[in-house]
Amino acid sequence: MGATARLLRYSRRSAGLTQRALAGRSGVPQPTIARIESGAVSPRMDTLDRLLEACGMRLAVEVRAGRGVDRTAIRELLRLTPAERLTAAAADARALEALV
């Protein structure tokens, strides 16, 4: 069973709904809900949103800390001594001042 199936089943059960009751609230046919919950089909985003809303839930997208971060520059800075980092920061500050 996939994450979407588990999410929908959890949401429906948390709301105290049967598949039939969820179908009545959401307008999505009960056999479709059963197929989604079994993992047989993946719903479109708007369908999943409608089902979750009928359960009193909401799907949200959040940025995960550390994902998509290029740590190369961080690693390079950590290899420097504190004095070298201070010298580099001062040089960067002078370069920024020159831009203004």
MMTF fields as JSON, N, C-alpha, C and O atoms, coordinates in Angstrom:
{
  "mmtfVersion": "1.0.0",
  "mmtfProducer": "UNKNOWN",
  "numBonds": 399,
  "numAtoms": 400,
  "numGroups": 100,
  "numChains": 1,
  "numModels": 1,
  "chainsPerModel": [1],
  "groupsPerChain": [100],
  "chainIdList": ["A"],
  "bondAtomList": [4, 2, 8, 6, 12, 10, 16, 14, 20, 18, 24, 22, 28, 26, 32, 30, 36, 34, 40, 38, 44, 42, 48, 46, 52, 50, 56, 54, 60, 58, 64, 62, 68, 66, 72, 70, 76, 74, 80, 78, 84, 82, 88, 86, 92, 90, 96, 94, 100, 98, 104, 102, 108, 106, 112, 110, 116, 114, 120, 118, 124, 122, 128, 126, 132, 130, 136, 134, 140, 138, 144, 142, 148, 146, 152, 150, 156, 154, 160, 158, 164, 162, 168, 166, 172, 170, 176, 174, 180, 178, 184, 182, 188, 186, 192, 190, 196, 194, 200, 198, 204, 202, 208, 206, 212, 210, 216, 214, 220, 218, 224, 222, 228, 226, 232, 230, 236, 234, 240, 238, 244, 242, 248, 246, 252, 250, 256, 254, 260, 258, 264, 262, 268, 266, 272, 270, 276, 274, 280, 278, 284, 282, 288, 286, 292, 290, 296, 294, 300, 298, 304, 302, 308, 306, 312, 310, 316, 314, 320, 318, 324, 322, 328, 326, 332, 330, 336, 334, 340, 338, 344, 342, 348, 346, 352, 350, 356, 354, 360, 358, 364, 362, 368, 366, 372, 370, 376, 374, 380, 378, 384, 382, 388, 386, 392, 390, 396, 394],
  "bondOrderList": [1, 1, 1, 1, 1, 1, 1, 1, 1, 1, 1, 1, 1, 1, 1, 1, 1, 1, 1, 1, 1, 1, 1, 1, 1, 1, 1, 1, 1, 1, 1, 1, 1, 1, 1, 1, 1, 1, 1, 1, 1, 1, 1, 1, 1, 1, 1, 1, 1, 1, 1, 1, 1, 1, 1, 1, 1, 1, 1, 1, 1, 1, 1, 1, 1, 1, 1, 1, 1, 1, 1, 1, 1, 1, 1, 1, 1, 1, 1, 1, 1, 1, 1, 1, 1, 1, 1, 1, 1, 1, 1, 1, 1, 1, 1, 1, 1, 1, 1],
  "groupList": [{"groupName": "MET", "atomNameList": ["N", "CA", "C", "O"], "elementList": ["N", "C", "C", "O"], "formalChargeList": [0, 0, 0, 0], "bondAtomList": [1, 0, 2, 1, 3, 2], "bondOrderList": [1, 1, 2], "singleLetterCode": "M", "chemCompType": "L-PEPTIDE LINKING"}, {"groupName": "GLY", "atomNameList": ["N", "CA", "C", "O"], "elementList": ["N", "C", "C", "O"], "formalChargeList": [0, 0, 0, 0], "bondAtomList": [1, 0, 2, 1, 3, 2], "bondOrderList": [1, 1, 2], "singleLetterCode": "G", "chemCompType": "PEPTIDE LINKING"}, {"groupName": "ALA", "atomNameList": ["N", "CA", "C", "O"], "elementList": ["N", "C", "C", "O"], "formalChargeList": [0, 0, 0, 0], "bondAtomList": [1, 0, 2, 1, 3, 2], "bondOrderList": [1, 1, 2], "singleLetterCode": "A", "chemCompType": "L-PEPTIDE LINKING"}, {"groupName": "THR", "atomNameList": ["N", "CA", "C", "O"], "elementList": ["N", "C", "C", "O"], "formalChargeList": [0, 0, 0, 0], "bondAtomList": [1, 0, 2, 1, 3, 2], "bondOrderList": [1, 1, 2], "singleLetterCode": "T", "chemCompType": "L-PEPTIDE LINKING"}, {"groupName": "ARG", "atomNameList": ["N", "CA", "C", "O"], "elementList": ["N", "C", "C", "O"], "formalChargeList": [0, 0, 0, 0], "bondAtomList": [1, 0, 2, 1, 3, 2], "bondOrderList": [1, 1, 2], "singleLetterCode": "R", "chemCompType": "L-PEPTIDE LINKING"}, {"groupName": "LEU", "atomNameList": ["N", "CA", "C", "O"], "elementList": ["N", "C", "C", "O"], "formalChargeList": [0, 0, 0, 0], "bondAtomList": [1, 0, 2, 1, 3, 2], "bondOrderList": [1, 1, 2], "singleLetterCode": "L", "chemCompType": "L-PEPTIDE LINKING"}, {"groupName": "TYR", "atomNameList": ["N", "CA", "C", "O"], "elementList": ["N", "C", "C", "O"], "formalChargeList": [0, 0, 0, 0], "bondAtomList": [1, 0, 2, 1, 3, 2], "bondOrderList": [1, 1, 2], "singleLetterCode": "Y", "chemCompType": "L-PEPTIDE LINKING"}, {"groupName": "SER", "atomNameList": ["N", "CA", "C", "O"], "elementList": ["N", "C", "C", "O"], "formalChargeList": [0, 0, 0, 0], "bondAtomList": [1, 0, 2, 1, 3, 2], "bondOrderList": [1, 1, 2], "singleLetterCode": "S", "chemCompType": "L-PEPTIDE LINKING"}, {"groupName": "GLN", "atomNameList": ["N", "CA", "C", "O"], "elementList": ["N", "C", "C", "O"], "formalChargeList": [0, 0, 0, 0], "bondAtomList": [1, 0, 2, 1, 3, 2], "bondOrderList": [1, 1, 2], "singleLetterCode": "Q", "chemCompType": "L-PEPTIDE LINKING"}, {"groupName": "VAL", "atomNameList": ["N", "CA", "C", "O"], "elementList": ["N", "C", "C", "O"], "formalChargeList": [0, 0, 0, 0], "bondAtomList": [1, 0, 2, 1, 3, 2], "bondOrderList": [1, 1, 2], "singleLetterCode": "V", "chemCompType": "L-PEPTIDE LINKING"}, {"groupName": "PRO", "atomNameList": ["N", "CA", "C", "O"], "elementList": ["N", "C", "C", "O"], "formalChargeList": [0, 0, 0, 0], "bondAtomList": [1, 0, 2, 1, 3, 2], "bondOrderList": [1, 1, 2], "singleLetterCode": "P", "chemCompType": "L-PEPTIDE LINKING"}, {"groupName": "ILE", "atomNameList": ["N", "CA", "C", "O"], "elementList": ["N", "C", "C", "O"], "formalChargeList": [0, 0, 0, 0], "bondAtomList": [1, 0, 2, 1, 3, 2], "bondOrderList": [1, 1, 2], "singleLetterCode": "I", "chemCompType": "L-PEPTIDE LINKING"}, {"groupName": "GLU", "atomNameList": ["N", "CA", "C", "O"], "elementList": ["N", "C", "C", "O"], "formalChargeList": [0, 0, 0, 0], "bondAtomList": [1, 0, 2, 1, 3, 2], "bondOrderList": [1, 1, 2], "singleLetterCode": "E", "chemCompType": "L-PEPTIDE LINKING"}, {"groupName": "ASP", "atomNameList": ["N", "CA", "C", "O"], "elementList": ["N", "C", "C", "O"], "formalChargeList": [0, 0, 0, 0], "bondAtomList": [1, 0, 2, 1, 3, 2], "bondOrderList": [1, 1, 2], "singleLetterCode": "D", "chemCompType": "L-PEPTIDE LINKING"}, {"groupName": "CYS", "atomNameList": ["N", "CA", "C", "O"], "elementList": ["N", "C", "C", "O"], "formalChargeList": [0, 0, 0, 0], "bondAtomList": [1, 0, 2, 1, 3, 2], "bondOrderList": [1, 1, 2], "singleLetterCode": "C", "chemCompType": "L-PEPTIDE LINKING"}],
  "groupTypeList": [0, 1, 2, 3, 2, 4, 5, 5, 4, 6, 7, 4, 4, 7, 2, 1, 5, 3, 8, 4, 2, 5, 2, 1, 4, 7, 1, 9, 10, 8, 10, 3, 11, 2, 4, 11, 12, 7, 1, 2, 9, 7, 10, 4, 0, 13, 3, 5, 13, 4, 5, 5, 12, 2, 14, 1, 0, 4, 5, 2, 9, 12, 9, 4, 2, 1, 4, 1, 9, 13, 4, 3, 2, 11, 4, 12, 5, 5, 4, 5, 3, 10, 2, 12, 4, 5, 3, 2, 2, 2, 2, 13, 2, 4, 2, 5, 12, 2, 5, 9],
  "groupIdList": [1, 2, 3, 4, 5, 6, 7, 8, 9, 10, 11, 12, 13, 14, 15, 16, 17, 18, 19, 20, 21, 22, 23, 24, 25, 26, 27, 28, 29, 30, 31, 32, 33, 34, 35, 36, 37, 38, 39, 40, 41, 42, 43, 44, 45, 46, 47, 48, 49, 50, 51, 52, 53, 54, 55, 56, 57, 58, 59, 60, 61, 62, 63, 64, 65, 66, 67, 68, 69, 70, 71, 72, 73, 74, 75, 76, 77, 78, 79, 80, 81, 82, 83, 84, 85, 86, 87, 88, 89, 90, 91, 92, 93, 94, 95, 96, 97, 98, 99, 100],
  "secStructList": [7, 7, 2, 2, 2, 2, 2, 2, 2, 2, 2, 2, 2, 2, 6, 6, 7, 7, 2, 2, 2, 2, 2, 2, 2, 2, 7, 7, 7, 2, 2, 2, 2, 2, 2, 2, 2, 2, 6, 1, 1, 7, 7, 7, 2, 2, 2, 2, 2, 2, 2, 2, 2, 2, 6, 6, 7, 7, 7, 7, 7, 7, 7, 7, 6, 6, 6, 6, 7, 7, 7, 2, 2, 2, 2, 2, 2, 2, 2, 1, 7, 2, 2, 2, 2, 2, 2, 2, 2, 2, 2, 2, 2, 2, 2, 2, 2, 2, 2, 7],
  "xCoordList": [0.858, 0.0, 0.9, 1.854, 0.601, 1.408, 1.046, 0.098, 1.833, 1.647, 0.292, -0.347, -0.151, -1.443, -2.576, -3.51, -2.48, -3.509, -3.561, -4.64, -2.389, -2.343, -2.873, -3.594, -2.51, -2.974, -4.496, -5.128, -5.078, -6.532, -7.228, -8.198, -6.741, -7.372, -7.271, -8.248, -6.089, -5.907, -6.864, -7.516, -6.943, -7.793, -9.261, -9.983, -9.689, -11.088, -11.416, -12.441, -10.55, -10.81, -10.747, -11.534, -9.81, -9.715, -10.976, -11.373, -11.603, -12.844, -14.051, -15.164, -13.836, -14.933, -15.89, -17.079, -15.362, -16.211, -16.005, -14.9, -17.089, -16.977, -16.651, -16.761, -16.257, -16.015, -17.287, -17.237, -18.414, -19.696, -20.016, -20.481, -19.763, -20.021, -19.073, -19.476, -17.823, -16.868, -17.29, -17.156, -17.792, -18.275, -19.421, -19.483, -20.324, -21.443, -20.989, -21.533, -19.997, -19.501, -18.672, -18.716, -17.918, -16.952, -17.446, -16.935, -18.442, -18.894, -18.032, -18.225, -17.089, -16.243, -16.888, -17.184, -17.11, -17.776, -17.028, -15.798, -17.802, -17.21, -16.256, -15.204, -16.554, -15.587, -14.245, -13.194, -14.291, -13.052, -12.25, -11.03, -12.93, -12.267, -11.627, -10.493, -12.335, -11.799, -10.546, -9.572, -10.57, -9.403, -8.218, -7.077, -8.471, -7.395, -6.8, -5.58, -7.662, -7.191, -6.47, -5.627, -6.781, -6.089, -4.778, -3.968, -4.575, -3.356, -3.456, -2.461, -4.652, -4.834, -4.737, -4.319, -5.125, -5.038, -4.477, -4.595, -3.874, -3.403, -4.342, -4.547, -4.912, -5.873, -5.174, -3.998, -5.918, -5.421, -5.364, -6.053, -4.55, -4.366, -5.683, -5.963, -6.486, -7.749, -8.699, -9.462, -8.657, -9.501, -9.045, -9.862, -7.738, -7.214, -7.54, -7.93, -7.383, -7.691, -9.16, -9.481, -10.043, -11.483, -11.789, -12.581, -11.155, -11.382, -10.867, -11.546, -9.674, -9.121, -9.938, -10.15, -10.395, -11.232, -12.518, -12.984, -13.088, -14.315, -14.056, -14.983, -12.795, -12.408, -12.006, -11.665, -12.047, -11.637, -10.131, -9.595, -9.453, -7.995, -7.609, -8.433, -6.33, -5.823, -4.419, -3.624, -4.127, -2.799, -1.98, -2.418, -0.781, 0.072, 1.456, 1.948, 2.064, 3.422, 4.348, 4.113, 5.394, 6.341, 7.749, 8.058, 8.588, 9.995, 10.64, 10.448, 11.395, 12.097, 13.496, 14.242, 13.843, 15.154, 16.263, 16.25, 17.212, 18.361, 18.193, 19.177, 16.996, 16.771, 17.121, 16.705, 17.879, 18.205, 19.287, 19.506, 19.962, 21.011, 22.352, 22.696, 23.108, 24.452, 25.389, 25.634, 25.898, 26.734, 28.219, 29.05, 28.555, 29.951, 30.599, 31.677, 29.959, 30.532, 30.638, 31.601, 29.661, 29.693, 30.892, 31.628, 31.078, 32.208, 33.544, 34.463, 33.641, 34.885, 35.169, 36.312, 34.139, 34.335, 34.717, 35.516, 34.151, 34.458, 35.875, 36.422, 36.47, 37.86, 38.845, 39.991, 38.392, 39.248, 39.36, 38.476, 40.443, 40.584, 39.7, 39.293, 39.397, 38.608, 39.252, 38.547, 40.562, 41.245, 41.08, 40.884, 41.159, 40.984, 39.552, 39.314, 38.61, 37.203, 36.978, 36.257, 37.587, 37.458, 38.07, 37.497, 39.218, 39.863, 38.973, 38.817, 38.39, 37.506, 36.251, 35.784, 35.709, 34.51, 34.816, 34.003, 35.984, 36.373, 36.531, 36.115, 37.127, 37.287, 35.925, 35.706, 35.014, 33.653, 32.945, 32.234, 33.143, 32.516, 33.047, 32.284, 34.378, 34.939, 34.399, 34.132, 34.237, 33.694, 32.255, 31.867, 31.462, 30.082, 30.034, 29.2, 30.914, 30.967, 31.289, 30.763, 32.151, 32.543, 31.346, 31.297, 30.403, 29.213, 28.24, 27.473, 28.26, 27.312, 27.792, 27.118],
  "yCoordList": [-1.174, 0.0, 1.233, 1.31, 2.181, 3.384, 4.446, 4.31, 5.501, 6.597, 7.267, 7.632, 7.431, 8.076, 7.23, 7.749, 5.925, 5.02, 5.088, 5.17, 5.053, 5.118, 6.456, 6.508, 7.546, 8.874, 8.963, 9.45, 8.494, 8.578, 7.701, 8.128, 6.484, 5.588, 6.179, 6.172, 6.694, 7.316, 8.496, 8.623, 9.356, 10.546, 10.17, 10.747, 9.206, 8.77, 8.186, 8.523, 7.311, 6.683, 7.694, 7.62, 8.641, 9.685, 10.529, 11.007, 10.708, 11.477, 10.636, 11.153, 9.336, 8.446, 8.143, 7.915, 8.14, 7.934, 6.558, 6.015, 6.01, 4.831, 5.311, 6.499, 4.392, 4.769, 5.328, 6.283, 4.738, 5.205, 6.63, 7.457, 6.909, 8.259, 9.275, 10.394, 8.88, 9.764, 10.027, 11.144, 9.014, 9.188, 10.193, 11.033, 10.11, 11.048, 12.481, 13.415, 12.658, 14.0, 14.596, 15.801, 13.74, 14.252, 14.227, 14.958, 13.387, 13.235, 12.278, 12.134, 11.628, 10.629, 9.269, 8.937, 8.483, 7.188, 6.28, 6.265, 5.521, 4.635, 3.615, 3.365, 3.009, 2.07, 2.735, 2.097, 4.001, 4.732, 4.919, 4.755, 5.261, 5.413, 4.089, 4.074, 2.984, 1.663, 1.357, 0.82, 1.7, 1.435, 2.302, 1.842, 3.55, 4.426, 3.878, 3.801, 3.5, 2.995, 1.662, 1.344, 0.887, -0.397, -0.216, -1.138, 0.988, 1.249, 0.832, 0.861, 0.442, 0.008, 1.17, 0.992, 2.363, 3.555, 4.713, 4.748, 5.646, 6.887, 7.998, 8.201, 8.713, 9.759, 10.998, 11.238, 11.775, 13.093, 13.958, 13.697, 14.971, 15.837, 16.476, 16.553, 16.929, 17.569, 16.578, 16.952, 15.321, 14.295, 14.023, 13.954, 13.868, 13.636, 14.816, 14.628, 16.015, 17.215, 17.227, 17.552, 16.871, 16.849, 15.797, 16.04, 14.625, 13.564, 13.964, 13.76, 14.53, 14.948, 16.065, 16.082, 16.991, 18.088, 17.543, 18.041, 16.526, 15.92, 15.215, 14.983, 14.879, 14.266, 15.316, 14.981, 16.588, 17.652, 17.835, 18.417, 17.343, 17.437, 18.31, 18.653, 18.651, 19.452, 18.983, 18.684, 18.922, 18.543, 19.815, 20.768, 19.83, 21.02, 20.624, 19.533, 21.516, 21.311, 22.165, 23.36, 21.55, 22.261, 21.997, 20.922, 22.982, 22.824, 21.996, 22.268, 20.998, 20.175, 20.728, 20.88, 21.024, 21.603, 20.689, 19.479, 21.29, 20.541, 19.911, 19.469, 19.854, 19.274, 20.295, 21.45, 19.878, 20.755, 21.774, 22.719, 21.586, 22.514, 21.976, 20.826, 22.803, 22.431, 22.717, 23.874, 21.685, 21.833, 22.018, 22.085, 22.1, 22.232, 23.457, 23.351, 24.621, 25.851, 25.766, 26.261, 25.146, 25.005, 24.15, 24.496, 23.029, 22.153, 22.862, 22.709, 23.639, 24.372, 25.368, 25.502, 26.067, 27.024, 26.329, 26.853, 25.161, 24.444, 23.895, 23.615, 23.741, 23.279, 24.386, 24.104, 25.646, 26.775, 26.923, 26.508, 27.512, 27.846, 29.054, 29.742, 29.326, 30.525, 31.802, 32.688, 31.912, 33.106, 33.224, 34.322, 32.096, 32.114, 32.489, 33.196, 32.011, 32.374, 33.868, 34.504, 34.421, 35.842, 36.674, 37.685, 36.255, 36.953, 36.897, 37.897, 35.73, 35.576, 36.435, 37.039, 36.487, 37.301, 38.782, 39.517, 39.215, 40.623, 40.942, 42.008, 40.029, 40.238, 40.306, 41.137, 39.432, 39.451, 40.764, 41.314, 41.259, 42.516, 43.678, 44.546, 43.685, 44.743, 44.667, 45.697, 43.465, 43.286, 43.791, 44.402, 43.551, 44.036, 45.553, 46.192, 46.127, 47.586, 48.219, 49.281, 47.574, 48.105, 48.123, 48.952, 47.241, 47.188, 48.319, 48.723, 48.825, 49.859, 51.19, 52.18],
  "zCoordList": [0.0, 0.0, 0.0, 0.775, -0.858, -0.988, 0.036, 0.81, 0.009, 0.967, 0.797, 1.783, -0.445, -0.681, -0.114, 0.497, -0.325, 0.193, 1.715, 2.302, 2.352, 3.823, 4.328, 5.324, 3.633, 4.036, 3.981, 4.919, 2.89, 2.757, 3.79, 4.415, 3.97, 4.945, 6.347, 7.095, 6.709, 8.025, 8.199, 9.235, 7.185, 7.262, 7.409, 8.222, 6.62, 6.675, 8.036, 8.631, 8.531, 9.829, 10.964, 11.908, 10.877, 11.912, 11.964, 13.027, 10.806, 10.74, 11.137, 11.233, 11.369, 11.762, 10.626, 10.85, 9.39, 8.219, 7.609, 7.61, 7.092, 6.248, 4.833, 4.531, 3.988, 2.594, 1.971, 1.197, 2.307, 1.755, 2.222, 1.437, 3.503, 4.025, 3.378, 3.061, 3.187, 2.53, 1.09, 0.592, 0.438, -0.933, -0.969, -1.866, -0.001, 0.049, 0.293, -0.297, 1.156, 1.454, 0.319, 0.071, -0.363, -1.344, -2.78, -3.628, -3.056, -4.441, -5.248, -6.456, -4.595, -5.261, -5.013, -3.865, -6.049, -5.863, -4.882, -4.843, -4.089, -3.089, -3.716, -3.127, -4.871, -5.448, -5.79, -5.716, -6.159, -6.45, -5.169, -5.167, -4.085, -2.785, -2.379, -1.9, -2.562, -2.222, -3.041, -2.513, -4.333, -5.19, -4.773, -4.812, -4.374, -3.91, -2.616, -2.474, -1.675, -0.388, -0.506, 0.333, -1.517, -1.7, -2.453, -2.539, -3.001, -3.759, -5.212, -5.936, -5.649, -7.034, -8.015, -9.159, -7.562, -8.413, -7.599, -6.375, -8.296, -7.672, -8.106, -9.303, -7.159, -7.527, -8.075, -7.803, -8.848, -9.248, -7.999, -7.013, -8.056, -6.887, -6.453, -5.256, -7.397, -7.018, -6.353, -5.463, -6.778, -6.157, -4.732, -3.814, -4.55, -3.205, -2.297, -1.145, -2.811, -2.029, -1.602, -0.459, -2.53, -2.214, -1.145, -0.235, -1.263, -0.283, 1.098, 2.104, 1.14, 2.427, 3.05, 4.262, 2.233, 2.743, 3.35, 4.375, 2.722, 3.25, 4.587, 5.363, 4.846, 6.119, 7.149, 8.284, 6.751, 7.655, 7.694, 8.637, 6.678, 6.604, 5.411, 4.564, 5.383, 4.279, 3.944, 4.834, 2.678, 2.218, 2.062, 1.417, 2.655, 2.592, 2.095, 2.382, 1.355, 0.872, 1.725, 1.907, 2.243, 3.082, 2.601, 2.086, 2.774, 2.443, 3.545, 4.731, 3.152, 4.126, 4.306, 3.339, 5.526, 5.82, 5.319, 5.548, 4.637, 4.165, 2.807, 2.214, 2.299, 0.983, -0.083, -0.001, -1.08, -2.181, -1.853, -2.612, -0.729, -0.328, -0.807, -0.536, -1.518, -1.936, -0.771, -0.43, -0.179, 1.007, 0.672, 1.578, -0.607, -1.014, -0.385, 0.2, -0.494, 0.062, 1.58, 2.166, 2.212, 3.666, 4.077, 5.001, 3.377, 3.7, 3.505, 4.31, 2.429, 2.176, 3.289, 3.728, 3.747, 4.843, 6.15, 6.926, 6.389, 7.62, 7.639, 8.705, 6.465, 6.4, 6.798, 7.148, 6.742, 7.079, 8.595, 9.345, 9.013, 10.437, 10.721, 9.786, 11.968, 12.28, 11.751, 11.268, 11.831, 11.323, 9.81, 9.289, 9.108, 7.643, 7.277, 6.298, 8.068, 7.812, 8.022, 7.253, 9.051, 9.331, 8.202, 7.795, 7.701, 6.582, 5.342, 4.641, 5.071, 3.91, 4.066, 3.1, 5.277, 5.51, 5.308, 4.747, 5.764, 5.582, 4.096, 3.643, 3.344, 1.904, 1.225, 0.343, 1.638, 1.074, 1.393, 0.552, 2.607, 3.012, 2.172, 1.749, 1.932, 1.092, -0.324, -0.943, -0.838, -2.191, -2.256, -3.252, -1.226, -1.195, -1.099, -1.741, -0.308, -0.201, -1.541, -1.873, -2.309, -3.621, -4.573, -5.481, -4.381, -5.236, -4.935, -5.809, -3.733, -3.314, -3.655, -3.374]
}
